[in-house]
Amino acid sequence: MRFPPFSSFVRTFVAFTNATAHLRPTAQRTLAPPLNTFGLRSMPTIPFLSSFFGTSTSASDKMSYPDQRSNDEWHAVLNKEQFRVLREKGTEAPFSHEFDKHHPNAGVYTCAGCDAPLYKANHKFKSGCGWPAYFDSIPGAVTRHTDSSFGMERTEIVCSKCGGHLGHVFKGEGYNTPTDERHCVNGISLKFNKDDPQTSGNGEAK
């Protein structure tokens, strides 16, 4: 039996830490800002852990992307959860999105914000981590940033067109894939188009 890699346990711990904190009785949360009952953030509510698991925003925030919509314009096209993840670098709960177990034979996953093609269906594989996993992306579709916090280094991935937060990419975990990479992506950051012209080609890593 293959156990999920350590990085998967980290993301799962972060998500469930948030979920547990936000399910406390109202009386115990009077000093906290109002949140949806099942709302999740990308960082735990414990300050020490927040510095350890948080996503660094400095590099990606300084980047200039072709799609430069304002927050008000993004609010008009994204629901609250999509905005929280894509524009505020949140994290959805593991095993919560339908794309985790979505394995079509053809098609393309696009950015939920700007519809830019990101991943081919045949880039997707079963990782068991609780989030959609891809071994590669469409060339040029995803931009990587170094995410360093409290001595731990991760690689954040964002949409190259709008800068929307997708998740993180991990390498060298031993999966039997052409790249030995795992793009760990929030399902809510994606849409699926089964008829997209990007489905042409063999889907091999480039």
Backbone as CSV, one residue per row, in Angstrom:
resi,resn,N_x,N_y,N_z,CA_x,CA_y,CA_z,C_x,C_y,C_z
1,MET,0.847,-1.194,0.000,0.000,0.000,0.000,0.882,1.245,0.000
2,ARG,0.576,2.217,-0.865,1.387,3.427,-0.963,0.811,4.500,-0.060
3,PHE,1.613,5.039,0.830,1.175,6.114,1.693,1.407,7.445,1.000
4,PRO,0.494,8.425,1.207,0.701,9.742,0.602,2.002,10.352,1.094
5,PRO,2.669,11.174,0.287,3.931,11.800,0.685,3.741,12.771,1.832
6,PHE,4.849,13.125,2.509,4.790,14.010,3.664,4.109,15.327,3.330
7,SER,4.369,15.857,2.115,3.782,17.139,1.742,2.267,17.083,1.739
8,SER,1.698,15.899,1.428,0.245,15.753,1.445,-0.280,15.826,2.864
9,PHE,0.444,15.205,3.814,0.035,15.280,5.208,0.069,16.725,5.694
10,VAL,1.046,17.490,5.231,1.156,18.893,5.635,-0.073,19.662,5.205
11,ARG,-0.447,19.526,3.899,-1.604,20.258,3.392,-2.879,19.795,4.077
12,THR,-3.014,18.481,4.331,-4.195,17.964,5.009,-4.284,18.519,6.419
13,PHE,-3.159,18.574,7.141,-3.136,19.105,8.498,-3.571,20.557,8.515
14,VAL,-3.065,21.347,7.541,-3.422,22.757,7.467,-4.912,22.924,7.269
15,ALA,-5.485,22.165,6.322,-6.902,22.304,6.011,-7.772,21.926,7.192
16,PHE,-7.463,20.795,7.848,-8.280,20.349,8.965,-8.084,21.223,10.197
17,THR,-6.924,21.832,10.361,-6.725,22.770,11.459,-7.680,23.939,11.331
18,ASN,-7.823,24.443,10.107,-8.753,25.541,9.869,-10.191,25.112,10.104
19,ALA,-10.535,23.930,9.585,-11.906,23.450,9.719,-12.279,23.296,11.183
20,THR,-11.406,22.724,11.990,-11.677,22.534,13.414,-11.846,23.865,14.126
21,ALA,-10.983,24.825,13.803,-11.048,26.126,14.462,-12.340,26.849,14.148
22,HIS,-12.812,26.724,12.896,-13.995,27.470,12.486,-15.291,26.788,12.896
23,LEU,-15.234,25.571,13.438,-16.432,24.885,13.896,-16.663,25.059,15.387
24,ARG,-15.829,25.854,16.080,-16.014,26.095,17.495,-17.296,26.863,17.730
25,PRO,-17.917,26.729,18.931,-19.120,27.497,19.244,-18.881,28.978,19.072
26,THR,-19.953,29.723,18.752,-19.849,31.146,18.486,-19.251,31.902,19.660
27,ALA,-19.588,31.484,20.878,-19.113,32.172,22.066,-17.604,32.134,22.177
28,GLN,-16.992,31.108,21.598,-15.551,30.978,21.683,-14.849,31.710,20.550
29,ARG,-15.626,32.275,19.620,-15.030,32.916,18.463,-15.345,34.412,18.399
30,THR,-15.742,34.986,19.530,-16.209,36.364,19.513,-15.129,37.348,19.090
31,LEU,-13.867,37.011,19.315,-12.792,37.923,18.962,-12.259,37.695,17.559
32,ALA,-12.727,36.648,16.909,-12.242,36.323,15.569,-13.118,36.986,14.525
33,PRO,-12.585,37.299,13.351,-13.406,37.882,12.295,-14.435,36.878,11.825
34,PRO,-15.621,37.340,11.388,-16.676,36.423,10.955,-16.246,35.611,9.751
35,LEU,-16.544,34.298,9.789,-16.212,33.391,8.694,-17.382,32.469,8.449
36,ASN,-17.494,31.929,7.245,-18.482,30.897,6.992,-18.176,29.692,7.855
37,THR,-19.185,28.947,8.246,-19.008,27.824,9.164,-17.946,26.866,8.685
38,PHE,-17.954,26.563,7.408,-16.998,25.604,6.887,-15.905,26.293,6.074
39,GLY,-15.739,27.596,6.262,-14.718,28.319,5.525,-13.333,27.856,5.916
40,LEU,-12.462,27.732,4.952,-11.086,27.311,5.197,-10.156,28.384,4.683
41,ARG,-9.065,28.591,5.383,-8.046,29.512,4.928,-6.786,28.738,4.614
42,SER,-5.886,29.413,3.947,-4.658,28.730,3.548,-3.678,28.590,4.706
43,MET,-3.959,29.235,5.842,-3.055,29.191,6.970,-3.817,28.824,8.230
44,PRO,-3.211,28.085,9.165,-3.870,27.756,10.416,-4.117,29.002,11.244
45,THR,-5.021,28.872,12.248,-5.339,30.006,13.086,-4.324,30.181,14.200
46,ILE,-3.433,29.199,14.423,-2.399,29.312,15.431,-1.246,30.119,14.851
47,PRO,-0.870,31.258,15.455,0.148,32.134,14.855,1.445,31.424,14.504
48,PHE,1.964,30.557,15.398,3.228,29.888,15.120,3.123,29.031,13.872
49,LEU,2.028,28.266,13.762,1.853,27.406,12.598,1.569,28.225,11.351
50,SER,0.943,29.382,11.528,0.674,30.230,10.369,1.964,30.626,9.679
51,SER,2.980,30.964,10.443,4.243,31.367,9.846,4.939,30.195,9.178
52,PHE,4.643,28.991,9.649,5.298,27.806,9.102,4.670,27.358,7.793
53,PHE,3.329,27.396,7.720,2.629,26.844,6.560,2.124,27.900,5.584
54,GLY,2.248,29.155,5.893,1.680,30.183,5.049,2.318,30.236,3.675
55,THR,1.551,30.744,2.695,2.072,30.916,1.344,2.653,32.300,1.200
56,SER,3.893,32.390,0.786,4.532,33.676,0.571,3.897,34.361,-0.627
57,THR,3.515,35.616,-0.475,2.835,36.324,-1.551,3.723,37.332,-2.259
58,SER,4.929,37.544,-1.774,5.745,38.631,-2.289,6.078,38.478,-3.771
59,ALA,6.554,37.324,-4.177,6.982,37.134,-5.567,5.824,37.223,-6.544
60,SER,4.749,36.490,-6.257,3.623,36.463,-7.190,2.882,37.792,-7.225
61,ASP,2.835,38.517,-6.076,2.139,39.791,-6.056,2.872,40.848,-6.881
62,LYS,4.194,40.724,-7.007,4.965,41.704,-7.762,4.958,41.403,-9.259
63,MET,4.505,40.207,-9.642,4.460,39.840,-11.049,3.349,40.604,-11.757
64,SER,3.547,40.841,-13.031,2.523,41.469,-13.850,1.956,40.423,-14.800
65,TYR,0.640,40.227,-14.739,-0.014,39.218,-15.562,-0.895,39.897,-16.613
66,PRO,-1.117,39.230,-17.742,-1.933,39.836,-18.805,-3.332,40.241,-18.345
67,ASP,-3.955,39.420,-17.508,-5.288,39.730,-17.003,-5.141,40.516,-15.701
68,GLN,-5.394,41.813,-15.749,-5.170,42.712,-14.617,-6.474,43.215,-14.011
69,ARG,-7.462,42.356,-13.895,-8.732,42.779,-13.300,-8.565,43.170,-11.829
70,SER,-9.376,44.098,-11.389,-9.366,44.536,-9.992,-10.111,43.519,-9.131
71,ASN,-9.976,43.655,-7.815,-10.685,42.758,-6.916,-12.194,42.854,-7.106
72,ASP,-12.699,44.058,-7.337,-14.139,44.225,-7.566,-14.580,43.470,-8.820
73,GLU,-13.751,43.519,-9.848,-14.080,42.795,-11.084,-14.007,41.297,-10.872
74,TRP,-13.049,40.825,-10.044,-12.979,39.398,-9.757,-14.180,38.955,-8.928
75,HIS,-14.592,39.768,-7.982,-15.772,39.433,-7.181,-17.005,39.250,-8.058
76,ALA,-17.053,39.969,-9.164,-18.216,39.892,-10.055,-18.293,38.579,-10.816
77,VAL,-17.149,37.903,-10.990,-17.144,36.674,-11.789,-16.838,35.416,-10.976
78,LEU,-16.352,35.569,-9.729,-16.020,34.423,-8.888,-16.950,34.361,-7.692
79,ASN,-17.286,33.131,-7.261,-18.027,33.028,-6.013,-17.057,33.201,-4.843
80,LYS,-17.569,33.206,-3.627,-16.735,33.521,-2.464,-15.572,32.539,-2.292
81,GLU,-15.849,31.254,-2.490,-14.792,30.257,-2.317,-13.746,30.351,-3.419
82,GLN,-14.186,30.584,-4.637,-13.237,30.752,-5.739,-12.345,31.973,-5.499
83,PHE,-12.932,33.059,-5.035,-12.150,34.260,-4.766,-11.146,34.009,-3.639
84,ARG,-11.589,33.313,-2.592,-10.725,33.045,-1.447,-9.494,32.237,-1.855
85,VAL,-9.685,31.249,-2.718,-8.570,30.397,-3.123,-7.738,31.049,-4.219
86,LEU,-8.395,31.496,-5.290,-7.669,32.035,-6.435,-7.001,33.380,-6.155
87,ARG,-7.706,34.282,-5.480,-7.192,35.638,-5.304,-6.563,35.869,-3.934
88,GLU,-6.920,35.042,-2.934,-6.365,35.216,-1.590,-5.489,34.045,-1.167
89,LYS,-5.185,33.166,-2.103,-4.271,32.036,-1.886,-4.749,31.101,-0.781
90,GLY,-6.041,30.791,-0.793,-6.602,29.855,0.178,-6.365,28.413,-0.231
91,THR,-6.839,27.497,0.620,-6.735,26.064,0.353,-8.062,25.394,0.679
92,GLU,-8.572,24.607,-0.260,-9.808,23.881,0.013,-9.509,22.644,0.851
93,ALA,-10.541,22.088,1.483,-10.364,20.883,2.297,-9.983,19.702,1.415
94,PRO,-9.119,18.806,1.899,-8.753,17.632,1.100,-9.947,16.726,0.873
95,PHE,-9.963,16.061,-0.281,-11.010,15.106,-0.663,-12.388,15.767,-0.781
96,SER,-12.440,17.093,-0.898,-13.722,17.793,-0.907,-14.224,18.145,-2.305
97,HIS,-13.343,18.146,-3.300,-13.760,18.585,-4.633,-13.898,17.410,-5.579
98,GLU,-14.882,17.493,-6.444,-15.163,16.401,-7.378,-13.983,16.103,-8.305
99,PHE,-13.142,17.091,-8.592,-12.013,16.855,-9.490,-10.948,15.948,-8.881
100,ASP,-10.983,15.734,-7.570,-10.024,14.822,-6.947,-10.150,13.416,-7.549
101,LYS,-11.381,12.985,-7.821,-11.624,11.657,-8.378,-12.108,11.731,-9.818
102,HIS,-11.828,12.829,-10.459,-12.261,13.053,-11.840,-11.132,12.637,-12.772
103,HIS,-11.374,11.581,-13.580,-10.314,11.069,-14.458,-10.862,10.817,-15.865
104,PRO,-11.137,11.898,-16.615,-11.640,11.739,-17.985,-10.544,11.269,-18.925
105,ASN,-10.947,10.740,-20.054,-9.986,10.266,-21.049,-9.423,11.394,-21.901
106,ALA,-10.169,12.481,-22.013,-9.731,13.608,-22.841,-10.330,14.887,-22.292
107,GLY,-9.788,16.002,-22.716,-10.281,17.294,-22.268,-9.179,18.118,-21.638
108,VAL,-9.545,19.318,-21.197,-8.577,20.249,-20.626,-9.156,20.917,-19.390
109,TYR,-8.333,21.030,-18.365,-8.696,21.780,-17.166,-8.231,23.219,-17.355
110,THR,-9.136,24.157,-17.162,-8.842,25.566,-17.371,-8.928,26.335,-16.055
111,CYS,-8.387,27.529,-16.041,-8.443,28.387,-14.854,-9.890,28.802,-14.606
112,ALA,-10.354,28.656,-13.383,-11.720,29.026,-13.035,-11.927,30.534,-13.083
113,GLY,-10.831,31.289,-13.074,-10.958,32.735,-13.121,-10.973,33.299,-14.525
114,CYS,-9.991,32.909,-15.344,-9.838,33.528,-16.664,-10.013,32.554,-17.824
115,ASP,-10.280,31.290,-17.527,-10.521,30.256,-18.549,-9.284,29.872,-19.361
116,ALA,-8.107,30.262,-18.928,-6.892,29.870,-19.643,-6.655,28.367,-19.494
117,PRO,-6.342,27.640,-20.570,-6.048,26.201,-20.470,-4.795,25.967,-19.629
118,LEU,-4.885,25.034,-18.670,-3.773,24.781,-17.748,-3.230,23.358,-17.825
119,TYR,-4.127,22.373,-17.779,-3.707,20.966,-17.723,-4.544,20.127,-18.675
120,LYS,-3.890,19.211,-19.367,-4.605,18.231,-20.174,-5.112,17.103,-19.277
121,ALA,-6.196,16.482,-19.693,-6.762,15.389,-18.908,-5.763,14.263,-18.718
122,ASN,-4.926,14.016,-19.726,-3.971,12.920,-19.592,-2.689,13.328,-18.880
123,HIS,-2.663,14.531,-18.304,-1.622,14.901,-17.353,-2.012,14.482,-15.932
124,LYS,-3.270,14.147,-15.739,-3.794,13.887,-14.396,-3.482,12.452,-13.970
125,PHE,-3.209,12.269,-12.671,-2.978,10.917,-12.161,-3.502,10.805,-10.729
126,LYS,-3.649,9.580,-10.285,-4.168,9.316,-8.940,-3.006,9.338,-7.948
127,SER,-3.013,10.327,-7.079,-1.922,10.461,-6.112,-2.338,10.068,-4.700
128,GLY,-3.642,10.110,-4.413,-4.112,9.802,-3.072,-3.920,10.929,-2.074
129,CYS,-3.538,12.128,-2.553,-3.238,13.229,-1.635,-4.473,14.004,-1.205
130,GLY,-5.603,13.834,-1.903,-6.825,14.545,-1.535,-7.116,15.759,-2.386
131,TRP,-6.191,16.114,-3.278,-6.378,17.214,-4.218,-6.073,16.711,-5.628
132,PRO,-6.658,17.312,-6.667,-6.317,16.929,-8.035,-4.814,17.014,-8.253
133,ALA,-4.253,16.003,-8.916,-2.804,15.941,-9.118,-2.488,15.767,-10.601
134,TYR,-1.490,16.499,-11.072,-1.076,16.471,-12.471,0.447,16.359,-12.523
135,PHE,0.958,15.578,-13.468,2.418,15.426,-13.555,3.053,16.491,-14.442
136,ASP,2.240,17.268,-15.156,2.761,18.313,-16.019,1.640,19.287,-16.331
137,SER,1.990,20.421,-16.898,1.008,21.421,-17.316,1.203,21.728,-18.792
138,ILE,0.239,22.417,-19.387,0.390,22.891,-20.760,1.536,23.903,-20.776
139,PRO,2.464,23.812,-21.727,3.643,24.696,-21.731,3.279,26.171,-21.607
140,GLY,3.884,26.834,-20.633,3.680,28.265,-20.425,2.430,28.636,-19.657
141,ALA,1.593,27.654,-19.328,0.309,27.965,-18.695,0.416,28.247,-17.209
142,VAL,1.445,27.689,-16.563,1.591,27.791,-15.110,2.920,28.458,-14.770
143,THR,2.871,29.407,-13.842,4.076,30.099,-13.378,4.405,29.646,-11.962
144,ARG,5.688,29.426,-11.693,6.137,28.946,-10.392,6.807,30.064,-9.597
145,HIS,6.567,30.047,-8.300,7.210,30.990,-7.385,7.734,30.220,-6.183
146,THR,8.885,30.598,-5.689,9.407,29.997,-4.468,8.621,30.527,-3.273
147,ASP,8.121,29.620,-2.466,7.339,29.951,-1.278,8.147,29.513,-0.059
148,SER,8.787,30.463,0.604,9.614,30.151,1.761,8.985,30.731,3.016
149,SER,8.803,29.915,4.001,8.277,30.394,5.272,8.782,29.507,6.399
150,PHE,9.418,30.131,7.383,9.916,29.475,8.591,10.811,28.278,8.272
151,GLY,11.677,28.435,7.300,12.639,27.392,6.999,12.155,26.286,6.091
152,MET,10.889,26.333,5.663,10.373,25.312,4.755,10.184,25.937,3.385
153,GLU,10.672,25.271,2.352,10.572,25.809,1.003,9.625,24.969,0.160
154,ARG,8.640,25.654,-0.432,7.715,25.009,-1.364,7.680,25.827,-2.646
155,THR,7.072,25.268,-3.681,6.934,25.982,-4.939,5.457,26.212,-5.220
156,GLU,5.055,27.471,-5.151,3.668,27.837,-5.454,3.485,27.857,-6.963
157,ILE,2.294,27.481,-7.422,1.968,27.572,-8.838,0.733,28.455,-9.022
158,VAL,0.814,29.338,-10.027,-0.288,30.249,-10.332,-0.558,30.223,-11.826
159,CYS,-1.748,30.662,-12.201,-2.100,30.787,-13.613,-1.256,31.889,-14.237
160,SER,-0.624,31.593,-15.372,0.257,32.568,-16.017,-0.507,33.727,-16.641
161,LYS,-1.799,33.567,-16.848,-2.573,34.650,-17.469,-3.101,35.645,-16.440
162,CYS,-3.633,35.142,-15.307,-4.254,36.052,-14.342,-3.586,36.048,-12.970
163,GLY,-2.621,35.141,-12.745,-1.965,35.073,-11.446,-2.770,34.382,-10.379
164,GLY,-3.874,33.737,-10.752,-4.714,33.041,-9.780,-3.965,31.886,-9.118
165,HIS,-4.089,31.778,-7.804,-3.404,30.725,-7.054,-4.014,29.364,-7.372
166,LEU,-3.161,28.406,-7.725,-3.610,27.049,-8.038,-3.281,26.084,-6.907
167,GLY,-2.069,26.149,-6.380,-1.632,25.221,-5.337,-0.126,25.223,-5.252
168,HIS,0.452,24.028,-5.138,1.907,23.886,-5.063,2.342,22.694,-5.913
169,VAL,3.602,22.696,-6.317,4.156,21.574,-7.075,5.279,20.947,-6.255
170,PHE,5.296,19.611,-6.230,6.290,18.859,-5.471,7.014,17.910,-6.426
171,LYS,8.291,17.703,-6.180,9.108,16.883,-7.085,9.853,15.823,-6.287
172,GLY,10.104,14.676,-6.953,10.926,13.637,-6.343,10.218,12.803,-5.308
173,GLU,8.901,12.662,-5.422,8.139,11.869,-4.450,8.060,10.395,-4.833
174,GLY,8.545,10.062,-6.026,8.590,8.661,-6.421,7.386,8.144,-7.169
175,TYR,6.492,9.037,-7.607,5.357,8.578,-8.407,5.853,8.095,-9.774
176,ASN,5.178,7.109,-10.306,5.549,6.551,-11.602,4.939,7.395,-12.722
177,THR,5.475,8.592,-12.892,5.003,9.523,-13.918,6.209,10.002,-14.729
178,PRO,5.981,10.553,-15.917,7.107,10.970,-16.763,8.007,12.037,-16.146
179,THR,7.468,12.874,-15.250,8.247,13.992,-14.707,8.627,13.813,-13.248
180,ASP,8.019,12.866,-12.559,8.180,12.718,-11.111,7.840,14.021,-10.393
181,GLU,6.862,14.750,-10.938,6.333,15.945,-10.296,4.863,15.732,-9.977
182,ARG,4.408,16.429,-8.940,2.977,16.419,-8.594,2.509,17.852,-8.426
183,HIS,1.725,18.315,-9.386,1.070,19.609,-9.261,-0.168,19.380,-8.402
184,CYS,-0.100,19.815,-7.158,-1.184,19.620,-6.194,-2.085,20.853,-6.280
185,VAL,-3.241,20.716,-6.932,-4.052,21.862,-7.330,-5.400,21.852,-6.610
186,ASN,-5.829,23.009,-6.157,-7.174,23.140,-5.611,-8.187,22.949,-6.738
187,GLY,-9.110,22.015,-6.550,-10.105,21.771,-7.592,-10.946,22.989,-7.894
188,ILE,-11.194,23.814,-6.872,-12.036,24.992,-7.073,-11.349,26.041,-7.939
189,SER,-10.053,25.901,-8.138,-9.315,26.816,-9.016,-9.484,26.453,-10.487
190,LEU,-10.167,25.338,-10.757,-10.233,24.810,-12.111,-11.659,24.697,-12.639
191,LYS,-11.756,24.661,-13.948,-12.948,24.239,-14.666,-12.507,23.130,-15.609
192,PHE,-13.474,22.377,-16.164,-13.114,21.323,-17.107,-13.852,21.515,-18.410
193,ASN,-13.121,21.403,-19.513,-13.691,21.531,-20.851,-13.361,20.270,-21.632
194,LYS,-14.348,19.416,-21.838,-14.091,18.149,-22.522,-13.882,18.312,-24.021
195,ASP,-14.270,19.449,-24.572,-14.161,19.659,-26.013,-13.111,20.685,-26.386
196,ASP,-12.246,21.054,-25.450,-11.255,22.088,-25.726,-10.265,21.615,-26.788
197,PRO,-9.890,22.473,-27.724,-8.926,22.084,-28.769,-7.555,21.692,-28.216
198,GLN,-7.267,22.050,-26.960,-5.979,21.675,-26.385,-5.852,20.172,-26.172
199,THR,-6.950,19.426,-26.357,-6.887,17.970,-26.174,-6.081,17.303,-27.283
200,SER,-5.790,17.991,-28.369,-4.991,17.394,-29.435,-3.565,17.164,-28.956
201,GLY,-2.925,16.156,-29.466,-1.563,15.836,-29.038,-1.570,14.633,-28.120
202,ASN,-0.405,14.173,-27.739,-0.309,12.943,-26.961,-0.256,13.170,-25.452
203,GLY,-0.211,14.453,-25.005,-0.252,14.735,-23.588,0.996,14.399,-22.831
204,GLU,2.064,14.064,-23.513,3.294,13.720,-22.811,3.946,14.972,-22.243
205,ALA,4.725,14.788,-21.213,5.384,15.922,-20.575,6.340,16.585,-21.572
206,LYS,6.355,17.920,-21.526,7.232,18.678,-22.421,8.123,19.572,-21.583
